């Protein structure tokens, strides 16, 4: 009676021990499988067992086996990843199975002074690191960088920083010498000479033709604010002269009486004003340059007349005295536009050809003679004195 219960108890214990062994083997196998897998914990506290393939600032790519044991690649945004952990990685694993490190933001000046941590060794990667309970766990949550921060490419210059400016010569001093031509034919002066008794028209025309052609001399000083333009001052002088003998009829005589008069006349135009300079290189070798000058200023006119006292001279109608020397003077606003083509044999000197125009119209003149009498003569409309001229010259300029 006692042997039957003993045999049944041994059989029961054997069955229990076998079930416990099967359960322990299954748990051990599951633990080993879980330990060899990577793990991703989402922001919704969901756990994904997978194999992490790569990570970037935007996505985390991983693989999971489907129903037919075929690897299926998937991805999840970094913003939805709360934390992750990497399982065991064998040394013979292919490069595709290695996890790429996320891109790091650019290093600031404060971070450059801090010591750079050394990369972990193979033993530290394969072996778990034991830390005190008070310290942080091995796996840290991934924080998405703020949207305002921008990742700058290596060797890129921030847009806020200005490129260093290439040094250039700031000062520019130029001297120009050439010819000038009055655009107006001076009809008012020719008519006044005919009214004085010069009866032959060609004599008045021949007398004022040389006065329309003269010589021009210019000086300009500029300071360049940038390589392409600068500010400065400009001075210009125009001069022309003529001398001629012509016949004059005595208007006070009833009988036609003619006298010979000798007259010498000179024109002077002095201009002074501020100026703007613009310049551009025409080739990569920086040998040829195109310049433009724009100026607004004041111009002064001076007309000197001298008569031979031993020949016929005119009489001042206001005083009745003979006029041996007569001076006409006036001033008005004017300007200048000039175009120059320069050649640079060296960086500190240039040679150029210049073409410019000076508009000037006088509405009144101050007339003085050798008797110290002066009268302001207002010119009538249609007889304004137009002294606009065209300059053509060669110049040399120094740069430093």
Secondary structure, DSSP 8 states (H G I E B T S, - for coil): -HHHHHHHHHHHHHHHHHHHHHHHHHHHHHHHHHHHSEEEEETTS-EEEEEEEEE-SSEEEEEEE-TTS-EEEEEEEGGGEEEEE-----TT--GGGS----------HHHHHS-------HHHHHS-----TTS--SS-------TT-----TT---TTS---------EEEEEEEEEEEESS--HHHHHHHHHTT---HHHHHHHHHGGGEEEEEEEEEEEEEETTEEEEEEEEEEEEEEEEEEEEE-TT-SS--EEEEEEEEEEEEEEEEEEEEEEEESSTTS-EEEEEEEEEEEEEEEEEEEE-TTS--EE-TTT--EESEEEEEEEEEEEEEEEEEEEEEETTEEEEEEEEEE--EESEEEEEETTS-EEEEE--TT--EE--EEEEEEEEEEE-
